[in-house]
C-alpha cells in the first residue's frame, strides 16, 4: 500500500462531509466526533482549500452552521454546499412548483418558492414527516401529473444519530419511484453536478481534490466518478464487512452490513474500483 | 382477435382477485363493483371451480369474508387463499420469530406466532402504521440480524379505495430492501407458490385455469408465468396507457399511468407477452 504522502500528492482542496464525519446528529443537537473539531481547525490553517459538502436536508444551511459553530467548529454558511439551496435554483430555472415532502427544519429554505398547484414533488429527509398520509399525498400528486417529476435531496440509505441508525431519504425515494414507475432526479451527493458545484467554489480541479465522507456510495463513489480522490472514515454510518455479510463498494447499490469502528478505512486513487482495503 | 369462446376453451377453474375486482375498499367498508356480486353468483352456479386469490393484508381472512358477505357476495372463508395464513405456515416451518410491521386488522392471524426476540421481519399493507418510527424499527431489527430475512405479504404498488389511489405494501418493501441491501421473500401474488397453492385447492391444472385481476403484474403476469390464462379488468387500480406515459406489461416492474375505465381490457393466452390490447 502506498504511503500517505504519495496518496495525497498534489492535493490542494478538501471536501468534507458533515454528518458522520464532523458530528453525529441527535435529539440533543448531536455531538462532535472525537478529533474532528481539531482536524477542521488544522485543515483551515493549512494551505489547503476547504469546503463542506453535505446532503443534510433536515436543517436549513443557516441552522446547520449555527449548530456546528456551537459544537466548536470553524465553519461559516458561505463554505457549505447543501442540496436545498441547489434545489431551489433548479426549481426557479425550470419554472417548477413543488409539493414539498420535507422536514419542518428545512422549510425556510423554500420560502421564496411558489408551491401552489404543484407540478413536481421534492422529497428530503423528512424524518417523522414520513407518515403514511404524507407519503400517500406525494404519491397522489405524482400520479396526477402527466409527466411526473420527483426531486430527491440526496439518496442516502441511512445515517447515524447518537441513538442509533436512522432511515434517510433514499428508502422513501425508492418507495415513490416504485409506486409511480419513475426515476427521481437526485440533487446532492452522489450527483456529479453537486460535486462540481462544490469543487468550483474551492477553485481547484477534481484531480487536485479529495472528498472525505462516511458513505461509500454517496461520498466515495460519487467523488471518484468525478475524478476526485476519496477517503472513507470509520465513523458515522460506516460498518465493516462481516463474515457472511457484504461490504459496500463505491458503485454498489446494496447496503453495507457490520459494526462501526472509528478509524480511517481507505484512501483511494480515482481510477481504482476495488473494494475498500482493511 | 380470437372470439371469447375460443379464448376460454378448456377453462375449468377461475381464480378471482378481490380488491379492485369484486369491491373497492374504503373507510366506510367499501362498495361492490357494479355487476360483481351477480358475476360471482353466476360463476358459482356454473360448472366452473371458483377460488378467491387475494393479497389482502389489512384484514384477517375472516373479517374480509364477513365484509364481502355483508356486501352480498357468495363467499366463505375456506374458498379464500390469502398471504397472512400462508406466511404463518412458512414461519412455523422455518422456526422464525417475526417482528411484525402490519395493520392492526390482520394481527389476529399471527396470534399463534412467537414474536419474542425476532429473527426476521414480516411486512404487510400496514396503512397508517407505516409511520417513520415503525419503519425505522423494522429497519433496525433487520440491520441487527446477521442474516436478515424480510417477508413481504404481496408487493403491490398501490390499490384503489373509494377515496382514491393508496400506497400498498410494495413501496415500503422497496424502501427496506434499499436501506438494508437485501431482497424480500414475497408471500402472495405474483409468487408462483401462492398461485399453485390456490390452484391446488380448485383441483384443476394451470392450463385449465384463468386468473381475473386488476393488477397487470401481480395478477396477470404472475398467473401467466404459472401457465394460466389471465384477464385484466378495467376496474380497481387499472389505468389505461396515456399518450406520453407507459402502459404496464405483465413482467414490467414500472408503474402504470392513466385513467381508470370499467371494461374488460384483455384476455390472453399464457404464452403471449405483448402489451394489453385496447
Interface residues (C-beta under 8 A of the other chain):
Chain A: X126 X127 X128 X129 X130 X131 X132 X133 X135 X136 X139 X140 X143 X146 X147 X157 X158 X164 X165 X166 X167 X170 X171 X172 X174 X175 X176 X177 X178 X179 X180 X181 X182 X242 X244 X245 X246 X248 X252 X253 X254 X255 X256 X257
Chain B: X126 X127 X128 X129 X130 X131 X132 X133 X135 X136 X139 X140 X143 X146 X147 X157 X158 X164 X165 X166 X167 X168 X170 X171 X172 X174 X175 X176 X177 X178 X179 X180 X181 X182 X242 X244 X245 X246 X248 X253 X254 X255 X256 X257
